Amino acid sequence: MAARILEEFQRGQAAPESRDESQNDLTARELEVPELVADRLSNKEIAARLVISEHTVKNHLKNILSKLHLRSRRQAADYGLARGWVRPHEPDL
């Protein structure tokens, strides 16, 4: 467990160049998905917003998680927020 935590910490301390490289691994459409996840939209809502099928949303999420070595859609949204790819969610008043 400690080794895994240390590995995650070291990955977060990567040089800025490597962070930018991971963004380049994602397609333009894949970069849109974490932003909508950060807005707390369901796969169905994301599909409607992007005018794609729910199956395609799931494929994009699967590809994002694989490319970025993440485990959940929440991690993908947080990863994008931390790197400035995703704008912060503004709560409804």
Secondary structure, 3 states (H helix, E strand, C coil): CHHHHHHHHHHHCCCHHHHHHHHHHCCHHHHHHHHHHHCCCCHHHHHHHHCCCHHHHHHHHHHHHHHHCCCCHHHHHHHHHHHCCCCCCCCCC
